[in-house]
Amino acid sequence: MFTMSRHQEVSDHYSQLARICEGAAKEIIRCREVLVVSHVDADGLTAASIICTGLERRGLDYSPLFFRQLDAPSLDLIADRGSDLVIFTDLGSGMAGEICERGIRALVADHHRPGPAHEDAPLISHINPHLIGADGARELSGSGTSFLLARSLAESPGANDDLAALAIVGAVGDLQDMASGQLLGVNRDILEIGQKAEVLSFSRDIKLFGRQTRPVFKMLEYSQDPYIPGLSGNEDACIAFLKDCGIRLGGERWRRWIDLTQEEKACMVSSLLRRGLRGGISNSRLERLIGEVYVLLREREGTELRDASEFSTLLNATARYGHSDVGLSVCMGDRGEAFDRARDLLGQHRQNLVNGIKLVSEKGIVAMKGVQYFDAGDAILDTIVGIVAGMCFQMADRSRPILAFARTPEGQLKVSARGTQDLVKSGLDLSRAMSSAAQDVGGVGGGHNVAAGATIPPERREEFLRHVDSIVCLQLNSSAKL
């Protein structure tokens, strides 16, 4: 529960960001043509689509451009475009100085921790929760920051409030609800705006992925955080468990969570809690079974677009395979060709994840003192190796974060790191660990405490591993001593 002072602090954060956005919007409407640059994940796609929709509604010309990461070559490409204005969404804060060095007339709407040179960077506007004392990992996503900007850009009050639904999809895709089981901070303000606009609803329910589309036994089988001993990763055990609960699995088609009666849902949750307690699962892990879920009211029930978590996964299946245009079109309302294509990509994405897990199972995971890792080489795409890493906790040691290596098309080494909320509570901060270790070997890194990434020179992999292992050990050991 928030205290009154905490409520006031959140309200102040929203007001501060809204004021910054008002000034930024005045600059945007003076422009003839805008280049929107964003990141290739669910948060980046929703952030870009929110801005693009806001520009479109004001009759402004725009072009979208997506990058896996913002680096010197990508900034050179952007500078060569010679755009009247560049709006960076869900990236840019870490490269503010480099953006301005190239003479790019830019506005940044991001939520990642700003780089050291941001204070001296003459950006038109820098909208970032970290700059006003809010937490960009838990309280506001890139899409949320973009929503605040789009709200200020609206021709009339409330005209863009429907875009709150996309902002919530982006926040959930960025796992901002995972630590506490619900969205917090400025995300909460956005949620309430969406509810008032009748595009969103939220309630307490089971937090397992796939409530709208997955058969119930598959929803249980793929549960990773929380991990359910004896069920996670075991299809036969999940089917037997549901039968013991008296839950009919299906007739012509498998039953999903949304197909169950309230009595069946209550029975299943109670049985899961009892099983967890008997299996020695901590209360904190069991509490993550139930939390807040977010429904997009204007989307058809039983589709991937109805649930914020499933919507975000659909978007990842487009952008991470070089089809950001498909994901952007879905976000901007295409429920025909683009949605069909996105679903096809989602099917391929799921198969790639299965293949990735199988590969890791065959190769094995190497344990160090503080971390564990696997190197996929070029057998797993660098854009999805982090997702595979997170899913591999079913076969890994949950007391250590997992690092996954994969080759990029440019010949660099991509490192994706995934932890659990239990590890974060024990002191883990992968953002700081990856950033520091990458910098030590001539690479770049960052992200969030539970999920982060880096790009490093391939020949310095072992040195990087030693650095990050040492940092994680210090983080976890220091917390244990408190």
MORABEL-V228780 format. One record per backbone hydrogen bond with DSSP energy under -0.5 kcal/mol. NH is the residue of the N-H (numbers start at 1). CO is the residue of the C=O. Records with the same first field share a line. If there is no record, write none. Layout:
NH = CO, CO
This chain:
7 = 3
8 = 4
9 = 5
10 = 6
11 = 7
12 = 8
13 = 9
14 = 10
15 = 11
16 = 12
17 = 13
18 = 14
19 = 15
20 = 16
21 = 17
22 = 18
23 = 19
24 = 20
25 = 21
26 = 22
27 = 23
28 = 24
29 = 25
30 = 27
31 = 28
34 = 61
35 = 85
36 = 34, 63
37 = 35, 87
38 = 65
39 = 89
40 = 67
41 = 39
45 = 41
46 = 42
47 = 43
48 = 44
49 = 45
50 = 46
51 = 47
52 = 48
53 = 49
54 = 50
55 = 51
56 = 52
57 = 53
58 = 54, 55
59 = 56
60 = 55
61 = 32
63 = 34
65 = 36
67 = 38
71 = 69
75 = 71
76 = 72
77 = 73
78 = 74
79 = 75
80 = 76
81 = 77, 78
82 = 78, 79
85 = 33
86 = 105
87 = 35
88 = 86, 107
89 = 37, 87
90 = 109
95 = 92
96 = 93
99 = 95
100 = 96
101 = 97
102 = 98, 99
103 = 100
104 = 99
106 = 104
107 = 86
108 = 125
109 = 88, 107
110 = 108, 127
115 = 93
118 = 115
120 = 117
121 = 117, 118
122 = 120
123 = 121
124 = 106
125 = 106
127 = 108
128 = 126
131 = 128
132 = 129
133 = 130
134 = 129
136 = 134
138 = 135
139 = 135
140 = 135
145 = 141
146 = 142
147 = 143
148 = 144
149 = 145
150 = 146
151 = 147
152 = 148
153 = 149
154 = 150, 151
159 = 156
161 = 158
163 = 160
164 = 161
165 = 162
167 = 163
168 = 164
169 = 165
170 = 166
171 = 167
172 = 168
173 = 169
174 = 170
175 = 172
176 = 171
178 = 175
181 = 177
184 = 138
187 = 139, 184
188 = 185
189 = 185
190 = 186
191 = 187
192 = 188
193 = 189
194 = 190
195 = 191
196 = 192
197 = 193
198 = 195
199 = 194
200 = 194
201 = 295
203 = 293
205 = 291
207 = 289
214 = 210
216 = 255
218 = 215
219 = 215
220 = 216
221 = 217
222 = 218
223 = 220
225 = 226
229 = 227
231 = 228
232 = 228
233 = 221
234 = 231
238 = 234
239 = 235
240 = 236
241 = 237
242 = 238
243 = 239
244 = 240
245 = 241
246 = 243
247 = 242
248 = 246
251 = 253
255 = 249
257 = 214
258 = 211
259 = 256
260 = 256, 257
265 = 261
266 = 262
267 = 263
268 = 264
269 = 265
270 = 266
271 = 267
272 = 268
273 = 269
274 = 270
275 = 271
276 = 272
277 = 273
278 = 274
279 = 275
280 = 277
281 = 276
286 = 282
287 = 283
288 = 284, 285
289 = 286
290 = 287
291 = 205
292 = 181
293 = 203
295 = 201
296 = 306
297 = 199, 295
298 = 199
299 = 296
303 = 300
306 = 303
307 = 303
308 = 294
311 = 307
312 = 308
313 = 309
314 = 310
315 = 311
316 = 312
317 = 313
318 = 315
319 = 315
320 = 316
321 = 318
322 = 319
323 = 318
326 = 323
327 = 323
328 = 324
329 = 325
330 = 326
331 = 327
332 = 328
333 = 330
334 = 329
335 = 333
340 = 336
341 = 337
342 = 338
343 = 339
344 = 340
345 = 341
346 = 342
347 = 343
348 = 344
349 = 345
350 = 346
351 = 347
352 = 348
353 = 349
354 = 350
355 = 351
356 = 352
357 = 353
358 = 354
359 = 355
360 = 356
361 = 357
362 = 358
363 = 359
364 = 360
366 = 373
368 = 371
372 = 401
373 = 366
374 = 403
376 = 374, 405
379 = 376
384 = 381
385 = 381
388 = 384
389 = 385
390 = 386
391 = 387
392 = 388
393 = 390
394 = 391
395 = 392
396 = 393
398 = 396
400 = 397
401 = 370
402 = 418
403 = 372
404 = 416
405 = 374
406 = 414
407 = 377
408 = 412
411 = 408
413 = 456
414 = 406, 412
415 = 454
416 = 404
417 = 452
418 = 402
419 = 450
424 = 420
425 = 421
426 = 422
427 = 424
428 = 423
430 = 449
433 = 429
434 = 430
435 = 431
436 = 432
437 = 433
438 = 434
439 = 435
440 = 436
441 = 437, 438
442 = 439
443 = 438
444 = 455
446 = 453
448 = 451
452 = 417
453 = 446
454 = 415
455 = 444
456 = 413
460 = 457
461 = 458
464 = 460
465 = 461
466 = 462
467 = 463
468 = 464
469 = 465
470 = 466
471 = 467
472 = 468
473 = 469
474 = 470
475 = 471
476 = 472
477 = 473
478 = 474
479 = 475
480 = 476
481 = 477
482 = 478, 479
